Amino acid sequence: MEPNSPTDTPTTAEDATKPKQKKIYGQFLWALVALIVIGFVAQYALSPDTIVRVECKDIKGGLSCSITQSESSAKNLNVCWDINRVCKNGLRSSTRKCHKALLEPGVPAQTAVAFADFTNYENCGKVSAVVVENLIAVPVWLFLPENSK
């Protein structure tokens, strides 16, 4: 078939718009699929039902931190938090900890934090208060470096 044959040339206005409609339709479908995927990702990553708690207690040489989540299904999460200590001598001592775990509802995951990981550890002495702050929990497939806030 020759390129300029009558069968290659659109004969009506409707025929002339068909290739453009296919291209626009294909782009629309890709955009719709991308939007749906983003919606599922956002729902999973930002589910308001997921409540993560971190509690830390003194152990020999550091702290033992217990991480629990309250949602009805297990989640593979990367959880990061800051531990801020107020020393009796007025200094502040802090560290950031991240822990990756498959968290079953109500079943705590454990991790340890060494006192040596804290800033001002050597100069702190006795501690008057410990606070866990800046808690972030995201699905493990989202990159969350330990030093992110």
C-alpha positions as CSV (number, residue, x, y, z in Angstrom):
1,M,0.0,0.0,0.0
2,E,1.4,3.4,-1.0
3,P,1.6,6.2,1.7
4,N,-0.6,8.6,-0.3
5,S,-3.2,6.1,-1.2
6,P,-6.9,7.0,-0.7
7,T,-7.2,4.5,2.1
8,D,-4.5,6.3,4.2
9,T,-6.2,9.7,4.0
10,P,-9.1,10.4,6.4
11,T,-12.3,10.8,4.5
12,T,-14.3,12.5,7.2
13,A,-13.8,14.9,10.1
14,E,-14.5,12.0,12.5
15,D,-11.8,9.9,10.9
16,A,-9.3,12.8,11.2
17,T,-9.7,13.0,15.0
18,K,-9.4,9.2,15.8
19,P,-5.6,9.1,16.3
20,K,-5.6,12.1,18.6
21,Q,-8.5,10.7,20.6
22,K,-6.6,7.4,21.1
23,K,-3.5,9.3,22.3
24,I,-5.5,11.6,24.7
25,Y,-7.5,8.6,26.0
26,G,-4.3,6.7,26.7
27,Q,-2.8,9.6,28.6
28,F,-6.0,10.0,30.5
29,L,-5.9,6.3,31.5
30,W,-2.3,6.6,32.7
31,A,-3.1,9.7,34.7
32,L,-6.1,8.0,36.3
33,V,-4.0,4.9,37.2
34,A,-1.3,7.1,38.7
35,L,-3.9,9.0,40.7
36,I,-5.4,5.8,42.1
37,V,-2.0,4.4,43.0
38,I,-1.1,7.7,44.8
39,G,-4.5,7.6,46.7
40,F,-3.7,4.0,47.9
41,V,-0.2,5.0,48.9
42,A,-1.4,8.1,50.8
43,Q,-4.2,6.1,52.5
44,Y,-1.7,3.4,53.6
45,A,1.0,5.9,54.7
46,L,-1.2,8.3,56.4
47,S,-4.0,6.1,57.7
48,P,-5.6,8.0,60.6
49,D,-6.4,4.6,62.3
50,T,-2.7,3.8,62.8
51,I,-1.7,4.9,66.2
52,V,1.9,4.2,67.1
53,R,3.2,4.5,70.6
54,V,6.8,4.5,71.9
55,E,7.6,4.0,75.6
56,C,11.2,3.9,76.9
57,K,12.4,2.6,80.2
58,D,15.8,2.5,81.9
59,I,17.8,-0.6,81.6
60,K,21.5,-1.2,82.4
61,G,23.6,0.9,80.0
62,G,20.6,2.6,78.2
63,L,16.9,2.5,77.5
64,S,14.6,-0.2,76.3
65,C,12.0,1.2,74.0
66,S,8.7,-0.6,73.3
67,I,6.9,0.2,70.0
68,T,3.2,-0.7,69.6
69,Q,0.6,0.1,67.0
70,S,-3.2,-0.1,67.5
71,E,-4.6,-0.7,64.0
72,S,-6.5,-3.9,63.3
73,S,-3.9,-5.4,60.9
74,A,-0.1,-5.9,61.0
75,K,2.0,-3.1,59.4
76,N,5.5,-3.2,58.3
77,L,6.6,0.2,59.6
78,N,9.7,2.3,59.9
79,V,9.3,4.3,63.1
80,C,11.6,7.1,64.2
81,W,11.6,9.3,67.3
82,D,13.6,11.7,69.4
83,I,14.4,10.9,73.0
84,N,15.1,14.1,75.0
85,R,16.5,13.9,78.6
86,V,16.7,16.8,81.0
87,C,19.7,16.4,83.3
88,K,19.4,17.5,87.0
89,N,22.4,19.8,86.4
90,G,20.5,21.7,83.7
91,L,22.0,20.1,80.6
92,R,19.9,18.5,77.9
93,S,20.8,15.1,76.4
94,S,19.2,13.7,73.3
95,T,19.3,11.2,70.5
96,R,17.2,10.0,67.5
97,K,16.3,6.4,67.1
98,C,14.7,4.5,64.2
99,H,13.4,1.0,64.2
100,K,12.0,-1.1,61.3
101,A,9.5,-3.8,62.3
102,L,6.4,-5.7,61.4
103,L,4.1,-4.5,64.1
104,E,1.2,-6.7,65.1
105,P,-1.7,-4.8,66.8
106,G,-1.0,-4.6,70.5
107,V,2.2,-6.7,70.3
108,P,5.2,-4.5,71.1
109,A,8.5,-4.5,69.2
110,Q,11.5,-3.9,71.4
111,T,14.7,-2.0,70.7
112,A,17.5,-0.7,72.9
113,V,19.2,2.7,72.9
114,A,22.6,3.0,74.6
115,F,23.3,5.9,76.9
116,A,26.5,6.5,74.8
117,D,24.3,7.4,71.8
118,F,23.0,10.5,73.7
119,T,24.6,14.0,73.3
120,N,26.1,15.3,76.5
121,Y,25.9,11.7,78.0
122,E,29.2,12.1,79.9
123,N,28.2,15.4,81.5
124,C,24.6,14.6,82.3
125,G,24.8,12.8,85.6
126,K,21.3,12.2,87.1
127,V,18.3,12.6,84.8
128,S,15.1,14.4,85.9
129,A,12.9,13.9,82.9
130,V,12.7,11.8,79.7
131,V,10.4,12.7,76.8
132,V,9.8,10.9,73.5
133,E,9.0,13.4,70.8
134,N,8.8,13.9,67.0
135,L,7.4,10.4,66.4
136,I,7.2,9.5,62.7
137,A,5.8,6.1,61.4
138,V,5.8,5.3,57.7
139,P,5.6,2.1,55.6
140,V,9.1,0.5,55.3
141,W,9.1,1.0,51.5
142,L,9.2,4.8,52.1
143,F,12.8,5.9,52.7
144,L,13.2,7.5,56.1
145,P,16.8,8.1,57.2
146,E,17.6,8.0,60.9
147,N,18.5,11.7,61.0
148,S,15.3,12.9,59.3
149,K,12.8,15.0,61.3
